[in-house]
């Protein structure tokens, strides 16, 4: 995920749990997604690569905004 965040534009990235079948896999997938994304964004904020508002915008885009835009869900 770290490589994807550093290489691809944020407006083209979508959340995926990579789960199938068992409900527990969807839960664990979203938990892992949140943890890894938080770790990377916390590091970027600490290193001055982005601020809190930018980090919030990145999360909103990847977690739901891009899907809503692409699939006309609003």
N, CA, C, O and CB atoms as a CASP TS submission, in Angstrom:
PFRMAT TS
TARGET T0000
AUTHOR 0000-0000-0000
METHOD Language model
MODEL 1
PARENT N/A
ATOM      1  N   UNK     1       0.822  -1.184   0.000  1.00  0.00           N
ATOM      2  CA  UNK     1       0.000   0.000   0.000  1.00  0.00           C
ATOM      3  C   UNK     1       0.867   1.247   0.000  1.00  0.00           C
ATOM      4  O   UNK     1       0.523   2.251  -0.625  1.00  0.00           O
ATOM      5  CB  UNK     1      -0.936  -0.002   1.196  1.00  0.00           C
ATOM      6  N   UNK     2       1.990   1.183   0.702  1.00  0.00           N
ATOM      7  CA  UNK     2       2.884   2.329   0.736  1.00  0.00           C
ATOM      8  C   UNK     2       3.367   2.723  -0.645  1.00  0.00           C
ATOM      9  O   UNK     2       3.436   3.908  -0.970  1.00  0.00           O
ATOM     10  CB  UNK     2       4.062   2.039   1.620  1.00  0.00           C
ATOM     11  N   UNK     3       3.703   1.725  -1.464  1.00  0.00           N
ATOM     12  CA  UNK     3       4.155   2.005  -2.828  1.00  0.00           C
ATOM     13  C   UNK     3       3.036   2.619  -3.654  1.00  0.00           C
ATOM     14  O   UNK     3       3.275   3.543  -4.431  1.00  0.00           O
ATOM     15  CB  UNK     3       4.663   0.727  -3.501  1.00  0.00           C
ATOM     16  N   UNK     4       1.833   2.122  -3.495  1.00  0.00           N
ATOM     17  CA  UNK     4       0.699   2.670  -4.242  1.00  0.00           C
ATOM     18  C   UNK     4       0.457   4.117  -3.861  1.00  0.00           C
ATOM     19  O   UNK     4       0.182   4.948  -4.726  1.00  0.00           O
ATOM     20  CB  UNK     4      -0.566   1.842  -3.993  1.00  0.00           C
ATOM     21  N   UNK     5       0.557   4.430  -2.577  1.00  0.00           N
ATOM     22  CA  UNK     5       0.362   5.806  -2.128  1.00  0.00           C
ATOM     23  C   UNK     5       1.426   6.739  -2.691  1.00  0.00           C
ATOM     24  O   UNK     5       1.142   7.897  -2.998  1.00  0.00           O
ATOM     25  CB  UNK     5       0.371   5.868  -0.608  1.00  0.00           C
ATOM     26  N   UNK     6       2.640   6.242  -2.825  1.00  0.00           N
ATOM     27  CA  UNK     6       3.733   7.084  -3.294  1.00  0.00           C
ATOM     28  C   UNK     6       3.787   7.193  -4.811  1.00  0.00           C
ATOM     29  O   UNK     6       4.344   8.157  -5.336  1.00  0.00           O
ATOM     30  CB  UNK     6       5.040   6.552  -2.782  1.00  0.00           C
ATOM     31  N   UNK     7       3.222   6.226  -5.527  1.00  0.00           N
ATOM     32  CA  UNK     7       3.364   6.203  -6.980  1.00  0.00           C
ATOM     33  C   UNK     7       2.132   6.692  -7.738  1.00  0.00           C
ATOM     34  O   UNK     7       2.254   7.403  -8.736  1.00  0.00           O
ATOM     35  CB  UNK     7       3.687   4.818  -7.419  1.00  0.00           C
ATOM     36  N   UNK     8       0.962   6.316  -7.272  1.00  0.00           N
ATOM     37  CA  UNK     8      -0.254   6.623  -8.017  1.00  0.00           C
ATOM     38  C   UNK     8      -0.938   7.869  -7.511  1.00  0.00           C
ATOM     39  O   UNK     8      -0.849   8.190  -6.326  1.00  0.00           O
ATOM     40  CB  UNK     8      -1.206   5.468  -7.954  1.00  0.00           C
ATOM     41  N   UNK     9      -1.623   8.578  -8.394  1.00  0.00           N
ATOM     42  CA  UNK     9      -2.371   9.757  -7.939  1.00  0.00           C
ATOM     43  C   UNK     9      -3.515   9.341  -7.012  1.00  0.00           C
ATOM     44  O   UNK     9      -4.169   8.325  -7.246  1.00  0.00           O
ATOM     45  CB  UNK     9      -2.924  10.550  -9.148  1.00  0.00           C
ATOM     46  N   UNK    10      -3.748  10.109  -5.984  1.00  0.00           N
ATOM     47  CA  UNK    10      -4.766   9.766  -4.984  1.00  0.00           C
ATOM     48  C   UNK    10      -6.161   9.696  -5.583  1.00  0.00           C
ATOM     49  O   UNK    10      -6.997   8.919  -5.121  1.00  0.00           O
ATOM     50  CB  UNK    10      -4.749  10.778  -3.856  1.00  0.00           C
ATOM     51  N   UNK    11      -6.421  10.503  -6.609  1.00  0.00           N
ATOM     52  CA  UNK    11      -7.763  10.519  -7.189  1.00  0.00           C
ATOM     53  C   UNK    11      -8.049   9.285  -8.041  1.00  0.00           C
ATOM     54  O   UNK    11      -9.154   9.148  -8.565  1.00  0.00           O
ATOM     55  CB  UNK    11      -7.946  11.765  -8.025  1.00  0.00           C
ATOM     56  N   UNK    12      -7.069   8.380  -8.192  1.00  0.00           N
ATOM     57  CA  UNK    12      -7.276   7.147  -8.948  1.00  0.00           C
ATOM     58  C   UNK    12      -7.228   5.900  -8.067  1.00  0.00           C
ATOM     59  O   UNK    12      -7.367   4.786  -8.572  1.00  0.00           O
ATOM     60  CB  UNK    12      -6.238   7.035 -10.039  1.00  0.00           C
ATOM     61  N   UNK    13      -7.037   6.068  -6.775  1.00  0.00           N
ATOM     62  CA  UNK    13      -6.927   4.921  -5.874  1.00  0.00           C
ATOM     63  C   UNK    13      -8.259   4.663  -5.187  1.00  0.00           C
ATOM     64  O   UNK    13      -8.975   5.592  -4.814  1.00  0.00           O
ATOM     65  CB  UNK    13      -5.821   5.152  -4.828  1.00  0.00           C
ATOM     66  N   UNK    14      -8.580   3.374  -5.026  1.00  0.00           N
ATOM     67  CA  UNK    14      -9.827   2.968  -4.397  1.00  0.00           C
ATOM     68  C   UNK    14      -9.553   2.029  -3.236  1.00  0.00           C
ATOM     69  O   UNK    14      -8.603   1.247  -3.265  1.00  0.00           O
ATOM     70  CB  UNK    14     -10.753   2.301  -5.415  1.00  0.00           C
ATOM     71  N   UNK    15     -10.386   2.113  -2.224  1.00  0.00           N
ATOM     72  CA  UNK    15     -10.310   1.179  -1.106  1.00  0.00           C
ATOM     73  C   UNK    15     -10.708  -0.212  -1.578  1.00  0.00           C
ATOM     74  O   UNK    15     -11.628  -0.370  -2.380  1.00  0.00           O
ATOM     75  CB  UNK    15     -11.214   1.639   0.063  1.00  0.00           C
ATOM     76  N   UNK    16     -10.010  -1.208  -1.074  1.00  0.00           N
ATOM     77  CA  UNK    16     -10.388  -2.596  -1.304  1.00  0.00           C
ATOM     78  C   UNK    16      -9.992  -3.417  -0.084  1.00  0.00           C
ATOM     79  O   UNK    16      -8.878  -3.287   0.425  1.00  0.00           O
ATOM     80  CB  UNK    16      -9.720  -3.157  -2.597  1.00  0.00           C
ATOM     81  N   UNK    17     -10.893  -4.250   0.377  1.00  0.00           N
ATOM     82  CA  UNK    17     -10.574  -5.099   1.521  1.00  0.00           C
ATOM     83  C   UNK    17      -9.818  -6.350   1.078  1.00  0.00           C
ATOM     84  O   UNK    17      -9.202  -7.024   1.904  1.00  0.00           O
ATOM     85  CB  UNK    17     -11.855  -5.492   2.268  1.00  0.00           C
ATOM     86  N   UNK    18      -9.858  -6.665  -0.211  1.00  0.00           N
ATOM     87  CA  UNK    18      -9.280  -7.899  -0.756  1.00  0.00           C
ATOM     88  C   UNK    18      -9.889  -9.140  -0.119  1.00  0.00           C
ATOM     89  O   UNK    18      -9.278 -10.208  -0.125  1.00  0.00           O
ATOM     90  CB  UNK    18      -7.771  -7.907  -0.555  1.00  0.00           C
ATOM     91  N   UNK    19     -11.079  -9.002   0.424  1.00  0.00           N
ATOM     92  CA  UNK    19     -11.726 -10.119   1.112  1.00  0.00           C
ATOM     93  C   UNK    19     -12.708 -10.829   0.184  1.00  0.00           C
ATOM     94  O   UNK    19     -13.156 -10.278  -0.822  1.00  0.00           O
ATOM     95  CB  UNK    19     -12.450  -9.626   2.378  1.00  0.00           C
ATOM     96  N   UNK    20     -13.019 -12.037   0.547  1.00  0.00           N
ATOM     97  CA  UNK    20     -14.046 -12.810  -0.142  1.00  0.00           C
ATOM     98  C   UNK    20     -14.550 -13.870   0.825  1.00  0.00           C
ATOM     99  O   UNK    20     -13.805 -14.382   1.661  1.00  0.00           O
ATOM    100  CB  UNK    20     -13.496 -13.456  -1.462  1.00  0.00           C
ATOM    101  N   UNK    21     -15.808 -14.180   0.692  1.00  0.00           N
ATOM    102  CA  UNK    21     -16.355 -15.266   1.502  1.00  0.00           C
ATOM    103  C   UNK    21     -16.729 -14.866   2.922  1.00  0.00           C
ATOM    104  O   UNK    21     -17.767 -14.245   3.148  1.00  0.00           O
ATOM    105  CB  UNK    21     -15.377 -16.377   1.558  1.00  0.00           C
ATOM    106  N   UNK    22     -15.892 -15.218   3.856  1.00  0.00           N
ATOM    107  CA  UNK    22     -16.186 -15.019   5.281  1.00  0.00           C
ATOM    108  C   UNK    22     -16.272 -13.541   5.654  1.00  0.00           C
ATOM    109  O   UNK    22     -15.458 -12.726   5.220  1.00  0.00           O
ATOM    110  CB  UNK    22     -15.122 -15.697   6.132  1.00  0.00           C
ATOM    111  N   UNK    23     -17.267 -13.217   6.460  1.00  0.00           N
ATOM    112  CA  UNK    23     -17.441 -11.832   6.903  1.00  0.00           C
ATOM    113  C   UNK    23     -16.227 -11.322   7.676  1.00  0.00           C
ATOM    114  O   UNK    23     -15.901 -10.137   7.614  1.00  0.00           O
ATOM    115  CB  UNK    23     -18.690 -11.711   7.768  1.00  0.00           C
ATOM    116  N   UNK    24     -15.568 -12.202   8.393  1.00  0.00           N
ATOM    117  CA  UNK    24     -14.401 -11.813   9.175  1.00  0.00           C
ATOM    118  C   UNK    24     -13.285 -11.264   8.291  1.00  0.00           C
ATOM    119  O   UNK    24     -12.525 -10.394   8.716  1.00  0.00           O
ATOM    120  CB  UNK    24     -13.890 -12.999   9.976  1.00  0.00           C
ATOM    121  N   UNK    25     -13.187 -11.771   7.065  1.00  0.00           N
ATOM    122  CA  UNK    25     -12.148 -11.295   6.157  1.00  0.00           C
ATOM    123  C   UNK    25     -12.391  -9.848   5.743  1.00  0.00           C
ATOM    124  O   UNK    25     -11.436  -9.093   5.562  1.00  0.00           O
ATOM    125  CB  UNK    25     -12.078 -12.186   4.921  1.00  0.00           C
ATOM    126  N   UNK    26     -13.645  -9.452   5.592  1.00  0.00           N
ATOM    127  CA  UNK    26     -13.963  -8.063   5.264  1.00  0.00           C
ATOM    128  C   UNK    26     -13.592  -7.160   6.437  1.00  0.00           C
ATOM    129  O   UNK    26     -13.037  -6.078   6.244  1.00  0.00           O
ATOM    130  CB  UNK    26     -15.467  -7.909   4.912  1.00  0.00           C
ATOM    131  N   UNK    27     -13.897  -7.603   7.634  1.00  0.00           N
ATOM    132  CA  UNK    27     -13.545  -6.834   8.828  1.00  0.00           C
ATOM    133  C   UNK    27     -12.033  -6.674   8.943  1.00  0.00           C
ATOM    134  O   UNK    27     -11.539  -5.566   9.153  1.00  0.00           O
ATOM    135  CB  UNK    27     -14.103  -7.513  10.090  1.00  0.00           C
ATOM    136  N   UNK    28     -11.301  -7.770   8.806  1.00  0.00           N
ATOM    137  CA  UNK    28      -9.845  -7.714   8.931  1.00  0.00           C
ATOM    138  C   UNK    28      -9.222  -6.896   7.806  1.00  0.00           C
ATOM    139  O   UNK    28      -8.230  -6.201   8.025  1.00  0.00           O
ATOM    140  CB  UNK    28      -9.258  -9.125   8.937  1.00  0.00           C
ATOM    141  N   UNK    29      -9.787  -6.969   6.608  1.00  0.00           N
ATOM    142  CA  UNK    29      -9.285  -6.185   5.487  1.00  0.00           C
ATOM    143  C   UNK    29      -9.413  -4.698   5.724  1.00  0.00           C
ATOM    144  O   UNK    29      -8.476  -3.948   5.452  1.00  0.00           O
ATOM    145  CB  UNK    29     -10.009  -6.557   4.230  1.00  0.00           C
ATOM    146  N   UNK    30     -10.560  -4.252   6.226  1.00  0.00           N
ATOM    147  CA  UNK    30     -10.739  -2.826   6.483  1.00  0.00           C
ATOM    148  C   UNK    30      -9.891  -2.379   7.664  1.00  0.00           C
ATOM    149  O   UNK    30      -9.403  -1.249   7.683  1.00  0.00           O
ATOM    150  CB  UNK    30     -12.215  -2.507   6.743  1.00  0.00           C
ATOM    151  N   UNK    31      -9.710  -3.253   8.650  1.00  0.00           N
ATOM    152  CA  UNK    31      -8.862  -2.914   9.790  1.00  0.00           C
ATOM    153  C   UNK    31      -7.417  -2.711   9.343  1.00  0.00           C
ATOM    154  O   UNK    31      -6.766  -1.746   9.742  1.00  0.00           O
ATOM    155  CB  UNK    31      -8.938  -4.011  10.865  1.00  0.00           C
ATOM    156  N   UNK    32      -6.927  -3.619   8.519  1.00  0.00           N
ATOM    157  CA  UNK    32      -5.565  -3.503   7.991  1.00  0.00           C
ATOM    158  C   UNK    32      -5.421  -2.247   7.126  1.00  0.00           C
ATOM    159  O   UNK    32      -4.421  -1.536   7.227  1.00  0.00           O
ATOM    160  CB  UNK    32      -5.197  -4.759   7.171  1.00  0.00           C
ATOM    161  N   UNK    33      -6.408  -1.976   6.284  1.00  0.00           N
ATOM    162  CA  UNK    33      -6.394  -0.783   5.441  1.00  0.00           C
ATOM    163  C   UNK    33      -6.274   0.478   6.295  1.00  0.00           C
ATOM    164  O   UNK    33      -5.434   1.337   6.026  1.00  0.00           O
ATOM    165  CB  UNK    33      -7.664  -0.721   4.572  1.00  0.00           C
ATOM    166  N   UNK    34      -7.106   0.586   7.313  1.00  0.00           N
ATOM    167  CA  UNK    34      -7.088   1.770   8.175  1.00  0.00           C
ATOM    168  C   UNK    34      -5.752   1.931   8.890  1.00  0.00           C
ATOM    169  O   UNK    34      -5.205   3.032   8.959  1.00  0.00           O
ATOM    170  CB  UNK    34      -8.213   1.691   9.198  1.00  0.00           C
ATOM    171  N   UNK    35      -5.236   0.835   9.417  1.00  0.00           N
ATOM    172  CA  UNK    35      -3.963   0.895  10.146  1.00  0.00           C
ATOM    173  C   UNK    35      -2.808   1.323   9.250  1.00  0.00           C
ATOM    174  O   UNK    35      -2.019   2.196   9.611  1.00  0.00           O
ATOM    175  CB  UNK    35      -3.653  -0.459  10.768  1.00  0.00           C
ATOM    176  N   UNK    36      -2.716   0.704   8.085  1.00  0.00           N
ATOM    177  CA  UNK    36      -1.597   1.002   7.178  1.00  0.00           C
ATOM    178  C   UNK    36      -1.712   2.429   6.643  1.00  0.00           C
ATOM    179  O   UNK    36      -0.716   3.149   6.587  1.00  0.00           O
ATOM    180  CB  UNK    36      -1.562  -0.009   6.002  1.00  0.00           C
ATOM    181  N   UNK    37      -2.899   2.835   6.257  1.00  0.00           N
ATOM    182  CA  UNK    37      -3.084   4.195   5.755  1.00  0.00           C
ATOM    183  C   UNK    37      -2.750   5.217   6.837  1.00  0.00           C
ATOM    184  O   UNK    37      -2.100   6.224   6.555  1.00  0.00           O
ATOM    185  CB  UNK    37      -4.525   4.396   5.260  1.00  0.00           C
ATOM    186  N   UNK    38      -3.182   4.974   8.057  1.00  0.00           N
ATOM    187  CA  UNK    38      -2.882   5.878   9.172  1.00  0.00           C
ATOM    188  C   UNK    38      -1.374   5.962   9.422  1.00  0.00           C
ATOM    189  O   UNK    38      -0.842   7.050   9.637  1.00  0.00           O
ATOM    190  CB  UNK    38      -3.603   5.410  10.449  1.00  0.00           C
ATOM    191  N   UNK    39      -0.698   4.836   9.395  1.00  0.00           N
ATOM    192  CA  UNK    39       0.755   4.829   9.613  1.00  0.00           C
ATOM    193  C   UNK    39       1.473   5.683   8.575  1.00  0.00           C
ATOM    194  O   UNK    39       2.342   6.485   8.918  1.00  0.00           O
ATOM    195  CB  UNK    39       1.296   3.394   9.572  1.00  0.00           C
ATOM    196  N   UNK    40       1.114   5.513   7.319  1.00  0.00           N
ATOM    197  CA  UNK    40       1.768   6.272   6.253  1.00  0.00           C
ATOM    198  C   UNK    40       1.461   7.758   6.352  1.00  0.00           C
ATOM    199  O   UNK    40       2.358   8.591   6.219  1.00  0.00           O
ATOM    200  CB  UNK    40       1.337   5.746   4.892  1.00  0.00           C
ATOM    201  N   UNK    41       0.210   8.091   6.582  1.00  0.00           N
ATOM    202  CA  UNK    41      -0.152   9.505   6.655  1.00  0.00           C
ATOM    203  C   UNK    41       0.426  10.162   7.902  1.00  0.00           C
ATOM    204  O   UNK    41       0.829  11.324   7.847  1.00  0.00           O
ATOM    205  CB  UNK    41      -1.670   9.667   6.637  1.00  0.00           C
ATOM    206  N   UNK    42       0.476   9.455   9.017  1.00  0.00           N
ATOM    207  CA  UNK    42       1.107  10.003  10.222  1.00  0.00           C
ATOM    208  C   UNK    42       2.588  10.305   9.969  1.00  0.00           C
ATOM    209  O   UNK    42       3.110  11.325  10.419  1.00  0.00           O
ATOM    210  CB  UNK    42       0.957   9.017  11.405  1.00  0.00           C
ATOM    211  N   UNK    43       3.248   9.411   9.249  1.00  0.00           N
ATOM    212  CA  UNK    43       4.663   9.624   8.928  1.00  0.00           C
ATOM    213  C   UNK    43       4.828  10.832   8.010  1.00  0.00           C
ATOM    214  O   UNK    43       5.722  11.654   8.209  1.00  0.00           O
ATOM    215  CB  UNK    43       5.264   8.366   8.266  1.00  0.00           C
ATOM    216  N   UNK    44       3.963  10.932   7.008  1.00  0.00           N
ATOM    217  CA  UNK    44       4.037  12.070   6.088  1.00  0.00           C
ATOM    218  C   UNK    44       3.804  13.390   6.819  1.00  0.00           C
ATOM    219  O   UNK    44       4.474  14.384   6.540  1.00  0.00           O
ATOM    220  CB  UNK    44       3.012  11.909   4.958  1.00  0.00           C
ATOM    221  N   UNK    45       2.861  13.399   7.749  1.00  0.00           N
ATOM    222  CA  UNK    45       2.593  14.622   8.531  1.00  0.00           C
ATOM    223  C   UNK    45       3.807  14.959   9.385  1.00  0.00           C
ATOM    224  O   UNK    45       4.229  16.115   9.437  1.00  0.00           O
ATOM    225  CB  UNK    45       1.329  14.447   9.432  1.00  0.00           C
ATOM    226  N   UNK    46       4.372  13.958  10.053  1.00  0.00           N
ATOM    227  CA  UNK    46       5.551  14.180  10.900  1.00  0.00           C
ATOM    228  C   UNK    46       6.747  14.685  10.096  1.00  0.00           C
ATOM    229  O   UNK    46       7.537  15.485  10.598  1.00  0.00           O
ATOM    230  CB  UNK    46       5.927  12.890  11.623  1.00  0.00           C
ATOM    231  N   UNK    47       6.887  14.224   8.851  1.00  0.00           N
ATOM    232  CA  UNK    47       8.000  14.636   8.000  1.00  0.00           C
ATOM    233  C   UNK    47       7.706  15.904   7.216  1.00  0.00           C
ATOM    234  O   UNK    47       8.549  16.370   6.448  1.00  0.00           O
ATOM    235  CB  UNK    47       8.349  13.530   7.048  1.00  0.00           C
ATOM    236  N   UNK    48       6.523  16.464   7.402  1.00  0.00           N
ATOM    237  CA  UNK    48       6.160  17.694   6.717  1.00  0.00           C
ATOM    238  C   UNK    48       5.783  17.521   5.257  1.00  0.00           C
ATOM    239  O   UNK    48       5.758  18.493   4.502  1.00  0.00           O
ATOM    240  CB  UNK    48       7.272  18.646   6.809  1.00  0.00           C
ATOM    241  N   UNK    49       5.490  16.295   4.855  1.00  0.00           N
ATOM    242  CA  UNK    49       5.132  16.029   3.464  1.00  0.00           C
ATOM    243  C   UNK    49       3.682  16.408   3.162  1.00  0.00           C
ATOM    244  O   UNK    49       3.325  16.641   2.007  1.00  0.00           O
ATOM    245  CB  UNK    49       5.358  14.561   3.142  1.00  0.00           C
ATOM    246  N   UNK    50       2.855  16.469   4.199  1.00  0.00           N
ATOM    247  CA  UNK    50       1.482  16.942   4.059  1.00  0.00           C
ATOM    248  C   UNK    50       1.013  17.413   5.437  1.00  0.00           C
ATOM    249  O   UNK    50       1.643  17.127   6.456  1.00  0.00           O
ATOM    250  CB  UNK    50       0.537  15.816   3.482  1.00  0.00           C
ATOM    251  N   UNK    51      -0.092  18.132   5.444  1.00  0.00           N
ATOM    252  CA  UNK    51      -0.648  18.567   6.725  1.00  0.00           C
ATOM    253  C   UNK    51      -1.904  17.748   7.031  1.00  0.00           C
ATOM    254  O   UNK    51      -2.296  16.894   6.236  1.00  0.00           O
ATOM    255  CB  UNK    51      -0.975  20.095   6.703  1.00  0.00           C
ATOM    256  N   UNK    52      -2.521  18.000   8.156  1.00  0.00           N
ATOM    257  CA  UNK    52      -3.677  17.218   8.593  1.00  0.00           C
ATOM    258  C   UNK    52      -4.848  17.344   7.615  1.00  0.00           C
ATOM    259  O   UNK    52      -5.523  16.357   7.324  1.00  0.00           O
ATOM    260  CB  UNK    52      -4.114  17.663   9.989  1.00  0.00           C
ATOM    261  N   UNK    53      -5.088  18.549   7.111  1.00  0.00           N
ATOM    262  CA  UNK    53      -6.192  18.748   6.166  1.00  0.00           C
ATOM    263  C   UNK    53      -5.963  17.951   4.883  1.00  0.00           C
ATOM    264  O   UNK    53      -6.898  17.354   4.347  1.00  0.00           O
ATOM    265  CB  UNK    53      -6.353  20.244   5.837  1.00  0.00           C
ATOM    266  N   UNK    54      -4.740  17.940   4.396  1.00  0.00           N
ATOM    267  CA  UNK    54      -4.418  17.169   3.191  1.00  0.00           C
ATOM    268  C   UNK    54      -4.564  15.671   3.446  1.00  0.00           C
ATOM    269  O   UNK    54      -5.060  14.935   2.593  1.00  0.00           O
ATOM    270  CB  UNK    54      -2.990  17.487   2.715  1.00  0.00           C
ATOM    271  N   UNK    55      -4.134  15.229   4.613  1.00  0.00           N
ATOM    272  CA  UNK    55      -4.265  13.815   4.969  1.00  0.00           C
ATOM    273  C   UNK    55      -5.736  13.413   5.034  1.00  0.00           C
ATOM    274  O   UNK    55      -6.108  12.341   4.555  1.00  0.00           O
ATOM    275  CB  UNK    55      -3.573  13.529   6.318  1.00  0.00           C
ATOM    276  N   UNK    56      -6.570  14.261   5.619  1.00  0.00           N
ATOM    277  CA  UNK    56      -8.005  13.982   5.674  1.00  0.00           C
ATOM    278  C   UNK    56      -8.596  13.891   4.269  1.00  0.00           C
ATOM    279  O   UNK    56      -9.447  13.043   4.001  1.00  0.00           O
ATOM    280  CB  UNK    56      -8.733  15.067   6.486  1.00  0.00           C
ATOM    281  N   UNK    57      -8.146  14.760   3.385  1.00  0.00           N
ATOM    282  CA  UNK    57      -8.632  14.752   2.001  1.00  0.00           C
ATOM    283  C   UNK    57      -8.212  13.462   1.282  1.00  0.00           C
ATOM    284  O   UNK    57      -8.998  12.885   0.530  1.00  0.00           O
ATOM    285  CB  UNK    57      -8.100  15.987   1.237  1.00  0.00           C
ATOM    286  N   UNK    58      -6.985  13.019   1.512  1.00  0.00           N
ATOM    287  CA  UNK    58      -6.495  11.783   0.908  1.00  0.00           C
ATOM    288  C   UNK    58      -7.336  10.598   1.382  1.00  0.00           C
ATOM    289  O   UNK    58      -7.749   9.762   0.577  1.00  0.00           O
ATOM    290  CB  UNK    58      -5.004  11.561   1.253  1.00  0.00           C
ATOM    291  N   UNK    59      -7.586  10.529   2.677  1.00  0.00           N
ATOM    292  CA  UNK    59      -8.404   9.440   3.234  1.00  0.00           C
ATOM    293  C   UNK    59      -9.798   9.457   2.626  1.00  0.00           C
ATOM    294  O   UNK    59     -10.311   8.412   2.227  1.00  0.00           O
ATOM    295  CB  UNK    59      -8.496   9.555   4.772  1.00  0.00           C
ATOM    296  N   UNK    60     -10.417  10.633   2.550  1.00  0.00           N
ATOM    297  CA  UNK    60     -11.772  10.740   1.998  1.00  0.00           C
ATOM    298  C   UNK    60     -11.818  10.294   0.547  1.00  0.00           C
ATOM    299  O   UNK    60     -12.766   9.629   0.129  1.00  0.00           O
ATOM    300  CB  UNK    60     -12.282  12.174   2.115  1.00  0.00           C
ATOM    301  N   UNK    61     -10.800  10.657  -0.223  1.00  0.00           N
ATOM    302  CA  UNK    61     -10.775  10.255  -1.635  1.00  0.00           C
ATOM    303  C   UNK    61     -10.648   8.745  -1.774  1.00  0.00           C
ATOM    304  O   UNK    61     -11.438   8.118  -2.481  1.00  0.00           O
ATOM    305  CB  UNK    61      -9.619  10.945  -2.368  1.00  0.00           C
ATOM    306  N   UNK    62      -9.662   8.159  -1.106  1.00  0.00           N
ATOM    307  CA  UNK    62      -9.391   6.733  -1.274  1.00  0.00           C
ATOM    308  C   UNK    62     -10.483   5.875  -0.640  1.00  0.00           C
ATOM    309  O   UNK    62     -10.879   4.859  -1.212  1.00  0.00           O
ATOM    310  CB  UNK    62      -8.035   6.381  -0.670  1.00  0.00           C
ATOM    311  N   UNK    63     -10.969   6.267   0.526  1.00  0.00           N
ATOM    312  CA  UNK    63     -11.937   5.447   1.251  1.00  0.00           C
ATOM    313  C   UNK    63     -13.320   5.438   0.611  1.00  0.00           C
ATOM    314  O   UNK    63     -14.001   4.414   0.649  1.00  0.00           O
ATOM    315  CB  UNK    63     -12.050   5.932   2.666  1.00  0.00           C
ATOM    316  N   UNK    64     -13.751   6.555   0.022  1.00  0.00           N
ATOM    317  CA  UNK    64     -15.093   6.547  -0.558  1.00  0.00           C
ATOM    318  C   UNK    64     -15.294   7.532  -1.703  1.00  0.00           C
ATOM    319  O   UNK    64     -16.042   7.241  -2.637  1.00  0.00           O
ATOM    320  CB  UNK    64     -16.085   6.838   0.502  1.00  0.00           C
ATOM    321  N   UNK    65     -14.658   8.663  -1.652  1.00  0.00           N
ATOM    322  CA  UNK    65     -14.902   9.718  -2.638  1.00  0.00           C
ATOM    323  C   UNK    65     -14.664   9.304  -4.068  1.00  0.00           C
ATOM    324  O   UNK    65     -15.476   9.604  -4.943  1.00  0.00           O
ATOM    325  CB  UNK    65     -14.051  10.883  -2.337  1.00  0.00           C
ATOM    326  N   UNK    66     -13.570   8.623  -4.323  1.00  0.00           N
ATOM    327  CA  UNK    66     -13.262   8.206  -5.692  1.00  0.00           C
ATOM    328  C   UNK    66     -14.294   7.220  -6.215  1.00  0.00           C
ATOM    329  O   UNK    66     -14.711   7.319  -7.369  1.00  0.00           O
ATOM    330  CB  UNK    66     -11.868   7.584  -5.760  1.00  0.00           C
ATOM    331  N   UNK    67     -14.707   6.281  -5.397  1.00  0.00           N
ATOM    332  CA  UNK    67     -15.731   5.316  -5.816  1.00  0.00           C
ATOM    333  C   UNK    67     -17.043   6.020  -6.116  1.00  0.00           C
ATOM    334  O   UNK    67     -17.710   5.715  -7.105  1.00  0.00           O
ATOM    335  CB  UNK    67     -15.944   4.247  -4.735  1.00  0.00           C
ATOM    336  N   UNK    68     -17.406   6.958  -5.261  1.00  0.00           N
ATOM    337  CA  UNK    68     -18.656   7.698  -5.475  1.00  0.00           C
ATOM    338  C   UNK    68     -18.606   8.469  -6.791  1.00  0.00           C
ATOM    339  O   UNK    68     -19.593   8.513  -7.525  1.00  0.00           O
ATOM    340  CB  UNK    68     -18.922   8.666  -4.302  1.00  0.00           C
ATOM    341  N   UNK    69     -17.460   9.074  -7.088  1.00  0.00           N
ATOM    342  CA  UNK    69     -17.304   9.849  -8.322  1.00  0.00           C
ATOM    343  C   UNK    69     -17.317   8.931  -9.543  1.00  0.00           C
ATOM    344  O   UNK    69     -18.034   9.198 -10.507  1.00  0.00           O
ATOM    345  CB  UNK    69     -15.997  10.664  -8.286  1.00  0.00           C
ATOM    346  N   UNK    70     -16.539   7.865  -9.512  1.00  0.00           N
ATOM    347  CA  UNK    70     -16.407   6.980 -10.664  1.00  0.00           C
ATOM    348  C   UNK    70     -17.718   6.263 -10.991  1.00  0.00           C
ATOM    349  O   UNK    70     -18.091   6.147 -12.158  1.00  0.00           O
ATOM    350  CB  UNK    70     -15.311   5.959 -10.410  1.00  0.00           C
ATOM    351  N   UNK    71     -18.411   5.785  -9.966  1.00  0.00           N
ATOM    352  CA  UNK    71     -19.620   5.007 -10.174  1.00  0.00           C
ATOM    353  C   UNK    71     -20.898   5.819 -10.028  1.00  0.00           C
ATOM    354  O   UNK    71     -21.987   5.249  -9.960  1.00  0.00           O
ATOM    355  CB  UNK    71     -19.648   3.869  -9.220  1.00  0.00           C
ATOM    356  N   UNK    72     -20.782   7.139  -9.979  1.00  0.00           N
ATOM    357  CA  UNK    72     -21.939   8.051  -9.869  1.00  0.00           C
ATOM    358  C   UNK    72     -22.898   7.629  -8.760  1.00  0.00           C
ATOM    359  O   UNK    72     -24.093   7.443  -8.990  1.00  0.00           O
ATOM    360  CB  UNK    72     -22.694   8.110 -11.200  1.00  0.00           C
ATOM    361  N   UNK    73     -22.351   7.481  -7.552  1.00  0.00           N
ATOM    362  CA  UNK    73     -23.162   7.003  -6.420  1.00  0.00           C
ATOM    363  C   UNK    73     -23.836   8.130  -5.646  1.00  0.00           C
ATOM    364  O   UNK    73     -24.671   7.860  -4.782  1.00  0.00           O
ATOM    365  CB  UNK    73     -22.300   6.202  -5.475  1.00  0.00           C
ATOM    366  N   UNK    74     -23.502   9.367  -5.930  1.00  0.00           N
ATOM    367  CA  UNK    74     -24.143  10.473  -5.202  1.00  0.00           C
ATOM    368  C   UNK    74     -25.384  10.949  -5.899  1.00  0.00           C
ATOM    369  O   UNK    74     -26.045  11.872  -5.422  1.00  0.00           O
ATOM    370  CB  UNK    74     -23.186  11.631  -5.033  1.00  0.00           C
TER
END
